[in-house]
Amino acid sequence: MSRSRRSKPPPPADPDRPAPAIHAKDPLDVVQRAVATVTGLTGAVLGLLAFVTSREVARDQQVQQVAVDCLAADRKLDRAWDELGGAPLSNRIRDYTKELRRLEAATELSREAELLCPSARPRAIRMRAHVLRAQGRRADALEQFEAALAADPSDTLTLEGLATVLVDLGRLPEALETYDRALILSPTDDALHVNRAGILLGLGRSEEALAACEKACEIAPDVPFHHVSRGQLLEALERKKEAVAAYERAALLDTHLARPHERLAILWRALDRPAEALAATDRAATLDPTNPTPLNTRGNLLYDAGRYEEALEAYTSAAVLDARWSLPHFGRGHALMAMGHPEEALAAFDQALAIDARDVIAAKGRGDALARLNRAEEAVAAYDVALELDPAWAQTHFSRASALIALGRPADALPGLERALELVPDFKEAREVRDQVKLGLSR
């Protein structure tokens, strides 16, 4: 009988060895351990996210603060520009203020803006350049515009300001080049085309100037000032009827604008249409009561019509509006001469010359008044001054010769009469007097 197989008995326990771990599969224990692990990981992730988020929030707050600061800087620079006068460069119709307090305020605002926002620096420098120009410090303004351009070479407003100062300094070719640079950056800027037209006109390139102005009108056909500029260029080219159309277009675009009517009055006078001219002066004076030009033109029209007392009144009103403008004063002088008041006329001509010593019409008028007062020697001296200013004015040569004849010096008068006839061959009165002088000298 066989013996049954039995398993080998386990070895006796070792009292020095620790008992083996119990690997019982307790579900609750497993879950608790898993939850602890996940909670730890989640805490770590949330902590990291909180850190990252706090950094993002701080960065966003910093960006927002920079934006706020830069907006504040822009507002300061806007206020600085308002202190200077406020009109955009492209449509400048007012001079910069000369008031010291406002210039200082503009400078201070520009410095505050630059401290608030580094990106505002180019504009802040440009603003200070405008202040310097307003102060008449053109060389300093030029230096600041160049500094602003170095800070931002693509700023067309800085290029425009730089060009303006170059014009102030008489450096027209450089100004034209600067406008050309600006137009490369901003070819559809209508204001740049208009300003460029002004430079071309100053350089004697009238046809090119007109083309530039017409380009501006093409880009922005509803801007009245562009049509005014076009009208002035057409006037310079002696295309008066086309200039009339340009001014009428401007007047339709802005019924409150005085400038087109002011120019129309002058053109209608040149075209021998006094009724239209007088109506235009009335319209211009109504729209801008502070402007002396329409009143002066009105004086000219009334003088042409022989209405000397009314002309004198218009000239006087113009002189009151602008005491530093010479034209109304010599207008007054001519009206007073026509009214038979040479002494008062002489005072008016003297006042005109005190304002503008190079006013050739006033210089000749002064000679005429002195001649009428039988002060022939002084009259000759006055005519000499007028001839220094304009040696090609035939009437002055004739008037000087007449004064010399009144002094009993017909031989000295003859060269002046000959010169008057050289300048104006059909000068009938000069020819008659010359023939009489020659006949008298030949006896």
C-alpha positions in Angstrom: 0.0 0.0 0.0 1.5 3.2 -1.1 2.0 6.1 1.2 0.2 9.4 0.4 2.2 12.4 -0.8 2.3 15.2 1.7 3.5 18.9 1.3 6.7 20.0 2.9 6.0 21.6 6.3 6.8 25.4 6.6 10.1 26.3 8.2 10.1 27.3 11.8 9.6 31.0 12.5 12.6 33.2 12.9 12.1 35.3 16.0 14.6 38.0 14.7 12.9 38.6 11.3 10.0 41.0 11.1 6.7 39.6 10.1 5.9 40.0 6.4 3.5 42.8 5.4 -0.1 41.9 5.1 -1.3 42.6 1.5 -4.9 42.5 2.3 -7.0 44.3 -0.4 -9.0 46.7 1.8 -11.2 48.9 -0.6 -11.6 51.7 1.9 -7.8 52.0 2.4 -7.2 52.1 -1.3 -9.7 54.9 -1.8 -8.3 56.9 1.0 -4.8 56.6 -0.3 -5.9 57.6 -3.8 -7.8 60.6 -2.5 -4.8 61.8 -0.5 -2.6 61.5 -3.6 -5.0 63.3 -5.9 -5.6 66.0 -3.3 -1.8 66.6 -3.0 -1.4 66.8 -6.7 -4.4 69.1 -7.1 -3.1 71.4 -4.4 0.3 71.6 -6.1 -1.3 72.3 -9.5 -3.6 74.9 -8.0 -0.7 76.5 -6.2 1.2 76.7 -9.5 -1.8 78.0 -11.3 -2.3 80.6 -8.6 1.3 81.7 -8.9 1.2 81.9 -12.7 -2.2 83.7 -12.6 -0.9 86.2 -10.1 2.0 86.9 -12.4 -0.4 87.3 -15.4 -2.6 89.6 -13.4 0.4 91.7 -12.3 1.6 91.9 -15.9 -1.9 92.8 -17.1 -2.2 95.5 -14.4 1.2 96.8 -15.5 0.1 96.9 -19.1 -3.1 98.6 -18.1 -1.2 101.1 -16.1 1.1 101.8 -19.0 -1.9 102.3 -21.2 -3.5 104.6 -18.7 -0.3 106.6 -18.4 0.2 106.8 -22.1 -3.4 108.0 -22.5 -2.8 110.6 -19.9 0.4 111.6 -21.7 -1.6 112.0 -25.0 -4.1 114.1 -23.2 -1.3 116.3 -21.8 0.1 116.7 -25.3 -3.3 117.6 -26.6 -3.6 120.2 -24.0 -0.1 121.5 -24.9 -1.2 121.8 -28.5 -4.3 123.7 -27.4 -2.1 126.1 -25.5 -0.2 126.7 -28.7 -3.3 127.7 -30.6 -5.0 124.4 -31.5 -5.2 124.6 -35.3 -3.9 121.4 -37.0 -0.7 122.0 -39.1 -2.6 121.0 -42.2 -5.2 123.8 -41.8 -3.3 126.4 -39.9 -5.4 129.5 -39.9 -4.0 131.1 -36.7 -0.5 131.9 -35.7 0.9 130.1 -32.7 0.3 132.1 -29.5 3.0 134.4 -28.3 1.7 134.5 -24.7 4.6 133.4 -22.5 2.4 131.7 -19.9 0.8 129.4 -22.5 4.1 128.6 -24.1 5.6 127.6 -20.7 2.5 125.5 -20.0 2.9 123.7 -23.3 6.5 122.9 -22.5 5.7 121.7 -19.0 2.9 119.5 -20.2 5.2 117.9 -22.8 7.8 117.1 -20.2 5.2 115.6 -17.9 3.9 113.5 -20.8 7.4 112.2 -21.6 7.9 111.1 -18.0 4.5 109.3 -17.9 5.0 107.4 -21.1 8.3 106.8 -22.9 6.5 106.2 -26.2 5.2 109.8 -26.0 8.8 111.1 -26.3 8.8 111.8 -30.0 5.6 113.8 -29.8 6.7 115.5 -26.7 9.9 116.7 -28.4 7.9 117.8 -31.4 5.6 119.8 -29.1 8.6 121.6 -27.6 9.9 122.3 -31.1 6.6 124.0 -31.9 6.9 126.1 -28.7 10.4 127.2 -29.8 9.1 128.1 -33.2 6.3 130.1 -31.6 9.0 132.0 -29.6 10.8 132.8 -32.8 13.7 130.5 -32.0 13.8 128.9 -35.4 17.3 127.4 -35.2 16.5 125.8 -31.8 13.1 124.6 -33.2 14.9 123.0 -36.1 17.2 121.1 -33.8 14.3 119.8 -31.8 12.3 118.7 -34.9 15.4 116.8 -36.0 15.6 115.2 -32.6 12.0 114.2 -32.7 12.5 112.7 -36.2 15.5 110.7 -34.9 13.2 109.3 -32.2 10.5 108.4 -34.8 11.6 108.6 -38.4 8.2 107.7 -39.7 6.3 110.5 -38.0 4.8 112.6 -40.9 3.7 115.4 -38.5 7.3 115.8 -37.4 8.4 115.9 -41.0 5.8 118.6 -41.7 6.9 120.6 -38.7 10.5 120.3 -39.8 9.5 121.5 -43.3 7.7 124.5 -41.9 10.8 125.6 -39.9 12.9 125.2 -43.0 10.5 127.5 -44.9 10.8 130.0 -42.0 14.6 129.9 -42.5 14.3 130.4 -46.3 15.6 126.9 -47.0 12.9 126.0 -49.6 14.6 123.2 -51.5 15.2 121.4 -48.2 11.6 122.0 -47.2 10.4 120.5 -50.5 12.6 117.5 -50.0 11.2 117.0 -46.5 7.6 117.2 -47.8 8.6 114.6 -50.4 9.8 112.3 -47.7 6.6 112.7 -45.8 4.5 111.9 -48.9 6.4 108.7 -49.4 5.2 107.7 -45.9 1.7 109.1 -46.4 0.9 109.5 -50.1 -2.8 110.2 -49.5 -2.3 113.0 -47.0 -4.1 115.8 -48.8 -2.6 118.5 -46.4 0.9 117.5 -47.3 0.1 118.0 -51.0 -1.3 121.5 -50.3 1.7 122.5 -48.2 4.1 121.1 -50.8 2.2 123.3 -53.4 3.1 126.3 -51.3 6.8 125.5 -51.4 6.7 124.9 -55.2 5.0 128.3 -55.6 7.8 129.9 -53.5 10.4 128.3 -55.8 8.6 129.8 -58.8 7.3 126.4 -60.0 3.7 127.5 -60.3 2.4 124.8 -62.7 3.8 122.1 -60.4 2.3 123.8 -57.4 -1.1 123.8 -59.1 -0.8 120.1 -59.9 0.1 119.4 -56.2 -2.9 121.4 -55.1 -5.2 119.7 -57.5 -4.0 116.4 -56.2 -5.1 117.5 -52.7 -8.5 118.5 -54.1 -8.8 115.0 -55.7 -8.0 113.2 -52.4 -10.2 115.4 -50.3 -12.7 117.3 -52.6 -14.8 118.5 -49.7 -12.1 120.5 -47.9 -12.8 124.2 -48.7 -9.3 125.4 -47.9 -7.9 123.2 -50.7 -10.1 125.0 -53.2 -9.0 128.4 -51.7 -5.4 127.4 -52.2 -6.1 126.3 -55.7 -7.8 129.6 -56.4 -4.7 131.5 -55.2 -2.4 129.4 -57.4 -4.7 130.1 -60.4 -4.5 133.8 -59.6 -0.7 133.6 -59.6 -1.0 132.0 -63.1 -3.3 134.9 -64.2 -6.1 132.4 -64.7 -8.6 134.6 -63.0 -11.9 133.1 -64.2 -10.8 129.6 -63.1 -9.8 131.2 -59.8 -13.3 132.6 -59.4 -14.7 129.1 -59.9 -12.4 127.7 -57.3 -13.4 130.3 -54.7 -17.0 129.8 -55.4 -16.6 126.1 -54.9 -15.0 126.8 -51.5 -17.8 129.2 -50.5 -20.4 126.5 -51.3 -18.6 123.9 -49.2 -18.5 126.2 -46.2 -21.0 129.0 -46.2 -19.4 130.5 -43.0 -16.0 130.9 -44.5 -15.0 134.5 -45.3 -11.8 133.8 -47.2 -13.3 132.9 -50.6 -15.5 136.0 -50.6 -12.4 138.1 -49.7 -10.5 136.8 -52.7 -13.6 137.0 -54.9 -13.9 140.7 -54.2 -10.3 141.3 -55.3 -10.8 139.2 -58.5 -14.2 140.8 -59.4 -12.4 144.2 -59.1 -9.6 143.0 -61.4 -12.2 141.7 -63.9 -14.0 145.1 -63.8 -17.2 143.8 -62.2 -17.5 146.3 -59.3 -21.1 145.4 -58.3 -20.1 141.7 -57.7 -16.9 142.9 -56.0 -18.8 145.2 -53.5 -21.2 142.4 -52.7 -18.3 140.0 -52.0 -16.7 142.6 -49.7 -19.9 142.9 -47.8 -20.3 139.2 -47.4 -16.7 138.7 -46.3 -16.9 141.5 -43.8 -20.1 140.1 -42.4 -18.6 136.6 -42.0 -15.4 137.9 -40.4 -15.9 141.4 -38.9 -12.3 141.4 -37.5 -10.7 141.0 -41.0 -9.5 144.4 -42.4 -8.9 143.1 -46.0 -12.5 143.2 -47.2 -12.8 146.8 -45.9 -9.6 147.8 -47.7 -10.9 146.3 -50.9 -14.2 148.1 -50.4 -12.2 151.3 -50.1 -10.4 150.6 -53.4 -13.7 149.9 -55.1 -15.3 153.1 -53.8 -12.2 155.1 -54.8 -12.4 153.6 -58.3 -16.0 154.9 -58.5 -15.0 158.4 -57.4 -16.8 158.0 -54.0 -13.8 159.3 -52.1 -15.5 160.1 -48.8 -17.0 156.6 -48.6 -13.6 155.2 -49.6 -11.9 157.2 -46.8 -14.4 155.7 -44.3 -13.7 152.2 -45.5 -9.9 152.6 -45.4 -10.2 154.2 -41.9 -12.2 151.2 -40.6 -9.6 148.8 -42.0 -6.8 150.8 -40.4 -8.6 150.6 -37.0 -8.9 146.8 -37.3 -5.2 146.4 -38.1 -3.1 149.5 -37.1 0.1 147.7 -38.3 -1.0 147.2 -41.9 0.3 149.9 -44.3 -2.3 149.4 -47.1 -5.3 151.2 -45.5 -3.1 154.1 -44.6 -1.9 154.8 -48.1 -5.4 154.2 -49.2 -6.5 157.0 -46.9 -3.7 159.1 -48.3 -5.0 158.7 -51.9 -8.6 159.4 -50.9 -7.5 162.5 -49.0 -5.5 163.7 -52.0 -8.5 163.2 -54.3 -10.6 165.2 -51.8 -8.1 168.1 -51.9 -6.5 167.5 -48.5 -2.7 167.1 -49.3 -1.6 167.9 -45.7 -3.7 165.1 -44.2 -2.7 162.9 -47.1 1.0 163.4 -46.3 0.4 162.4 -42.7 -1.4 159.2 -43.9 1.5 158.3 -46.3 4.0 159.0 -43.5 2.1 156.6 -41.3 2.1 153.9 -44.0 5.9 154.3 -44.4 6.4 154.2 -40.6 4.8 150.7 -40.7 6.5 149.5 -43.9 9.5 151.5 -45.1 9.5 149.5 -48.3 5.9 150.5 -49.3 6.7 151.9 -52.7 3.2 153.2 -53.3 3.2 155.1 -50.1 6.6 156.5 -50.9 5.4 157.8 -54.3 2.2 159.1 -52.7 4.3 161.0 -50.2 6.1 162.7 -53.1 2.8 163.5 -54.7 1.5 165.1 -51.5 4.6 167.2 -51.1 4.5 168.3 -54.8 0.8 169.4 -54.2 2.0 171.4 -51.2 4.6 173.1 -53.5 7.4 171.5 -51.5 9.1 170.4 -54.8 12.6 169.8 -53.3 11.2 167.4 -50.7 9.0 165.9 -53.4 12.1 165.0 -55.5 13.7 163.4 -52.5 10.6 161.4 -51.8 10.4 160.2 -55.5 14.1 159.2 -55.2 13.2 156.9 -52.3 10.3 155.4 -54.4 12.7 154.8 -57.3 15.1 153.0 -55.1 12.3 150.7 -54.1 11.0 150.3 -57.7 13.2 151.8 -60.4 10.9 150.4 -63.2 7.8 152.5 -62.2 7.3 154.9 -65.1 4.9 157.1 -63.3 7.4 157.9 -60.5 10.0 158.9 -63.1 7.4 161.2 -64.7 6.4 162.7 -61.3 10.0 163.3 -60.3 10.6 165.0 -63.6 7.6 167.2 -63.1 8.9 168.3 -59.7 12.3 169.2 -61.2 10.5 171.3 -63.8 8.6 173.1 -61.0 12.1 173.8 -59.5 13.1 175.4 -62.8 15.4 172.5 -63.7 14.1 171.2 -67.1 17.4 169.8 -68.2 17.6 167.6 -65.1 14.0 166.5 -65.8 14.7 165.3 -69.3 16.4 161.9 -68.4 13.5 161.0 -66.2 11.0 161.7 -69.0 13.0 159.6 -71.4 13.2 156.8 -68.9 9.4 156.9 -68.4 8.9 156.5 -72.1 11.4 153.6 -72.3 9.4 151.8 -69.7 6.0 152.8 -71.2 6.3 153.8 -74.8 2.6 154.9 -75.1 2.9 157.2 -72.0 1.2 160.1 -73.7 1.6 162.7 -71.0 5.3 162.0 -70.6 5.8 162.3 -74.3 4.0 165.7 -74.4 6.1 167.1 -71.5 9.3 165.7 -73.0 8.6 167.4 -76.3 7.9 170.7 -74.6 11.1 170.4 -72.5 13.2 169.7 -75.6 11.6 172.6 -77.5 12.3 175.0 -74.6 15.9 173.8 -74.2 16.5 174.2 -78.0 15.6 177.9 -77.9 
